[in-house]
Amino acid sequence: MQNDKTHPQMEQDMNQQIFSEDLQSKASLTKPYSKGPYNKSNDQEQWIRITEGCPNQCEYCRESFENGIKPIYYPIPNIIRNDVKIIDMNLMYKSKAIEILDELGSKRVNKKVVYYELVCGIDYRYMTQEKADALKRNRFKKIRLAWDHNIIEQRRIKSCIKMLNKAGYRGRDIMVFMICNWKISYQDNLFKLDLCKVWGVFVCACWFDNQAGRKIKPIHWIPEHIKEFNRKERKHNQMINFGIDPQLKNCT
C-alpha cells in the first residue's frame, strides 16, 4: 500500500515530472475539444461555456493551454433554464472563479433559483475552502473531482474532499473522476477505487481519448482490465448509493 506520509515537496516534484512528460504526446488525441463560447438548451436544461484556458498541458486533454496564464472570459449568456451544465475546463484555476460562481448564483428563471453542474472534473490543486463554499452557496450539484495522475496525490484529494464536506457537501454529493486506459495503471486505479470506498464518494471512469460505451479501444490497458474496471466501477457506485450490495437479493 502507498505510504501515506509522503513529503509535500516530493509530491509536488513528482507531479511536475508527470506534467512535463504529458507534453510529449498530445498529437495522439483524435477528438480535440471545441473552442469559443457555447450556449445551447433544450426543454429541460442549458449547456454553456464561459471561459477557456488551463495551465496544466496534460496530454490526455485538448483544452487550450496557450491561454493558461491569461485565460479567456466570455460573457455569461442569458440563463433560461433552471438546470445548467457548465462545460468549462478547469474553471477553479481562473482568478475570477468565485466572482463567476456568485454571478451565476444570483440568476433566477421564472422566479426560481438555478442549479448548476461543472461537467468537467474540478482540479484539486486550485481548490480552496473559499471556492468550496462558493460552489455550495451558489447551488452547484454533482461535484466532480478529478484524480487523473499518480496515487501519491491521495492526501491532497482527501483534503479537497474535506473542504467540500466542510462547505456542506455529503460524500454522496461528490464523484471522483479518474482517467482509465491511459498511463496510470489498472492496479493504481484499483487503489484509488479502494480509497473512494473509504471516503464514501462515487467514482466515474473517464476513458482516454473521449471513448465511451462497450467498444473502448485498448490503448494503455488490456481488454480484460477495461471490462473488469467497468464492472468494479458499477459495483462501487451501487454500494455507495444503496449502502449494501443490491445484487445479493437472497441474503439472510
Sequence and secondary structure as in RCSB ss.txt:
>XXXX:A:sequence
MQNDKTHPQMEQDMNQQIFSEDLQSKASLTKPYSKGPYNKSNDQEQWIRITEGCPNQCEYCRESFENGIKPIYYP
IPNIIRNDVKIIDMNLMYKSKAIEILDELGSKRVNKKVVYYELVCGIDYRYMTQEKADALKRNRFKKIRLAWDHN
IIEQRRIKSCIKMLNKAGYRGRDIMVFMICNWKISYQDNLFKLDLCKVWGVFVCACWFDNQAGRKIKPIHWIPEH
IKEFNRKERKHNQMINFGIDPQLKNCT
>XXXX:A:secstr
   S   HHHHHHHHHHHHHHHGGGGGG SS    S EEEE SS EEEE EE  S   TT  S  TTSSS EE  
      SEEEE  S GGGSTTHHHHHHHHHT EETTEE EEEE S EEGGG  HHHHHHHHHTTB SEEEE  S 
GGGHHHHHHHHHHHHHHT  GGGEEEEEEESSSS HHHHHHHHHHHHHHT EEEEEEGGGB TT    SSS HHH
HHHHHHHHHHHHHHHHHSS TT TT  
